[in-house]
């Protein structure tokens, strides 16, 4: 057993003192976490999570659209909006998320403001997935060991490996990802970690203006993972026919503000930039999910999902069923 795995086992079993735990996390940060460190830590965190009782077929179908956070961009909840749009288009979206840690509104906060009931048992989450193609896996309810780890994490005045583990520890065992990271330095490491964790397909993205999403303001770097192979590249919005827009054009606010933006997008009442940043991200997610033959077709699917009212209708269905279960 590697030292990283051994230390993480002890950390999750609450077998280390606070000082030893703190020193271990600081040491990892200072040396720079390798993809092996990230994958091993994620495996241990998965082992200690409360998993969904999900069928193998549903698990193989599931995709997560998720970011590390920490980009301090102040954008509205793009990945949450993309997840809801994808579900309306037939993707099986197991969205793993939490309340806000580094922003005004985390995915849990936004979904709550959209009327979605977050506190469903694992069994009912699977029911949601089967009935609506969407479930929200509230991280706080699925990673009980974090209760004793969080105070240690908060006592350290810089980020730790836990800032990048969340997206890799989906309790539904999703095999496909559109995964955003806060720095291009972590793209290859996260892609290699996904391969080690047996992900089948993924885009790992980080924009050149510091977003853990695909940006409309500039280019976005990526690594595409497919069956163990990693291919790097750059996404230029203009080359796909999108009009560039500054980061200020996609700013969000409180959970209520962000829920309003999502509703406006689905009601064809948003700004072009708000709609387009969702379409470009949804396009890459749909392609990853195998729902489109190429990226252009994926963009068209996403656009039609919004313009037809399908996304709006499906959001209402998700909120309604989550409150009936």
C-alpha positions, 0 to 999 in steps of 0.5 A: 500500500502506498503512503498516500493510500495508507494516510488517507485510510487513517484520515478517513478512519479518524485514526490520525491526530489533527496535527498529523492530518494537517501536516499530511495535507500541507505536505501534499500541497507543497510537493504538488499532488500527483495524479496517483495521489489524486486517484488513490485519495479519491478511491479511499473517499469513494470507499467511505461514501454512502453509495447509491443502490444503482444498477450496473446499466444505470451506472454505465449510462450516468454522466456528471457535469461538475467543477472543482470550484475555487475559480472565484469567477462569480458566474451563475450556476452553469454546470447545474443549468447544463445538467438540467438541460442534459436530463431533458435531452435524454442523458442520465445525469447523476449530479454530485454537489454541495452548498457554496464553499467558494462562491455565492451559490453552490449547486445545492443552493441553486437547485433548492431555489429552483424548487428541487427537494435535495434531501432524498434517501439514496434509494429515492435518488435512484428513483429520481434518476429512473423517472426524470434522468436526473438526481442530485447527490448532496455531498454532505449526506454521502461523505460522513467522514468529512464531518471530522475532516472539514475542521482540519481542512478549514484550519489550513489557509490554502487549498488542499487536495479536497478542493479537487477530490469532490468531482471524482467521488460521485457516489453513483459511480458515474463513468462519464464526465464534463469536469472543470478544474480551476487551473490548467495545471491540473487538466492532465493530472485530473484526466490521468486520475479519471483513467485510473478511476476507470472513467470511460469518457470525459472532457476535463476543461479549464479556461484561459481566463480562470474558469472551471467551465468552457468560457465564452470570453477566451479559449479553453484548454482540455484533455479528452479521455476515451477508453484509457486514451488522453488527447489534449486540445483547445476550444475556441468559441468563435471557431464553433460560431459563438460570439465572444462575451466577457466574463462579466456577461455571465456573472451570477449572484445569490442562489435566488438570482442564479435560479432566476437566470436558469429559469430565464435561459429555459424560458428563452428570456435570457441574454445571449451570453447566458444562453450561449455559455450553457449551450457550449458547455452542454454541447461538449457534455452531450458529445461525451455522453454519446448523444451526438455524432459530432460537436456541432450536432450536440450544440444544435441539440442543446439549442433546440432543448432550450428553444422548444421549451423542453428544458423548462418543462423538464425542470418543472417535472424534476422539481415536482417529482423530487417533492413527491418522493 
